[in-house]
Each structure stands twice: as C-alpha cells, then as structure tokens.
Amino acid sequence: MSDLMKRSLAELVGTFILVFFGPGAAAITLMIAKGAAKPNEFNIGIGALGGLGDWLGIGLAFAFAITASIYALGRISGCHINPAVTIALWATKRFPTSEVLPYILAQLIGAALGSFAFAAVAGIDAVTVGGLGATAPFPGISYAQATLAEFIGTFLLMFVIMGIAVDSKAPQQFAGLIIGLTVAGIIITIGNISGSSLNPARTFGPYLGDSLIGGINLWNFFPIYVVGPIAGAVFAAFLYDYLTK
Amino acid sequence: MKCYICKEQGMDTDAVAICIVCGMGVCMDHLVREEIELWEGGYPFPAKKLKKTIPRILCTICHDAMEG
C-alpha cells in the first residue's frame, strides 16, 4: 500500500470516528428526548431535556472523538478529518495539490461509513427520530444566517488549528485537546442555530445515510455546510498568515 | 582525554568519542555508533522520515542500558 493510500486510510478512520461518535450523540439525544415537551418552537428536541446542557453533551462527544483521533492519527495523516481544513492548508500552500482529492474522498467515505455504522448499531430510530445527527438550520434561521454561523464557527476552529498546531512556535502536545474542546465550545453556541457542522464531511455522512435508509432528505441544505466551513477555514488560514508575517 | 572504562580496568587508552548520554570519554572498543532515523513534523501534517540518518555514539554501558 502506498504512503498516500495509508494516509488516506487514516483520514477515513478518523472521519469515521468523528461521525460515529459526534453526530451519533446528537441522534441519541433526539431519541432520548422523543415525546418530551418542547419548551418553544426553536427547540427541535435537543435542549428539551437539559437546555444548553444537551449541546454541551453533544459538544463533548465531538471533543473526545476529535481529541482521540488527533492523538491516534495525527502523525500518520495529519488527521484533518475535515475537507475544509484540508482545503485551507492547501490554499495556503501547506498541503500538496495532488493529495487534496484523495484526502477529501477518504473523509467523505469515512463519514458515510460512520453514519451507516451508527444506524446499524442504534437501529432505525436513529434514522427516523435522530436523523443520524444530520445538521440543518433550526426553526427561524435562514439559509444565509446558517451559512454565516458555519463560516464563523469554522473560522474559529481553523484559527485555533493554525495557532496551536500549524505554528511551530506553539506547544503542539496540547493541540488535540485544545482543538477538541474548541469544537465543543463552538457547538454549544451555534449548535441550535445551524447545527454546527464546521465540516462538509460531517454533514455528508448523515445526509447520505438519511437519504438511503429512509430518513428525511436534507440535501437542499448541503451548500450551507460546504460554503460556510470552507470559506471560514480559508479566511482563517490567510488571516493567521497575515497577522504572523 | 582517556577512555574512562579502560582506566577503570587499569589501562591507559586515548578516548576517541564522548557518550551523548553520560558524557564519558570512550575508546573505539567501548563505544557503539548507530545511525538513528529522524522524523519531523506531525499534526496537522503527516510526520516524515528524513532522507538521511544521524549518527549517535553511546558508551557500551549506556547502550546496554537503553537496549534493555
């Protein structure tokens, strides 16, 4: 197996872990909250049990999955597990053009497998009730608002990656932990606005699973989770370079 | 500088190297020179093995200790 194949496989595994545990936690929250009284129309079920604490739980599930993946796979592939991160590193000439497509393909496949695996272990309610943790704008949130929320959230994520991992002056041993917790913090705030994907692959997996296994079709929202995260990550990478040169 | 290990054995041999771990001067009979692979980089980039190795000299005592 070639070196690139091995690294792509590592990306696949990392994105599988992310999508199984992260969106899986969101789906489980919806399954637990099924039938619970929703306090207001802004609430789709996540938050019905513990308010913002529901989002804290989901955010921490993402944080632990990301932290584990970075420490396990970081030295093999770089553990981007996010096309927006791969594209931002490529845009700032830190990642070779020839490896962008293999990485993104691996991330999408890993995300899809993560969603299918979660449906397999959690049952059909994970699809019909939990939606496999798919992201979509929440009630009252427009397409543009959700895109902007994804832009800002991914901007912060990529800005932290640049500061603590890409910058050689940073204490890199903490990168996995800090980046995981950053994602958790972002999810707590914008989770109930756009779903807080921050990652086209993280949305792709549940969307594909939902549309193939009998869940709701949300593909019309997919551009939000492509444009917002990629634009936010690229902007963060260029801004970080501008501020540090 | 003389070889410390030879000196302990009552011999008087010139040292040709210094152990990088304990700093002992050692002669050719009491050193181990190995080529060590060097890796650089890591998250968010793949770690890469450098094309060339770097030499490392240890005294036989430190070498045995590190080999376990």
Interface residues (C-beta under 8 A of the other chain):
Chain A: R7 I70 G74 R75 I76 S77 G78 C79 H80 V85 L89 R94 F95 I161 A165 V166 Q172 A175 G176
Chain B: W39 G41 G42 Y43 P44 F45 P46 A47
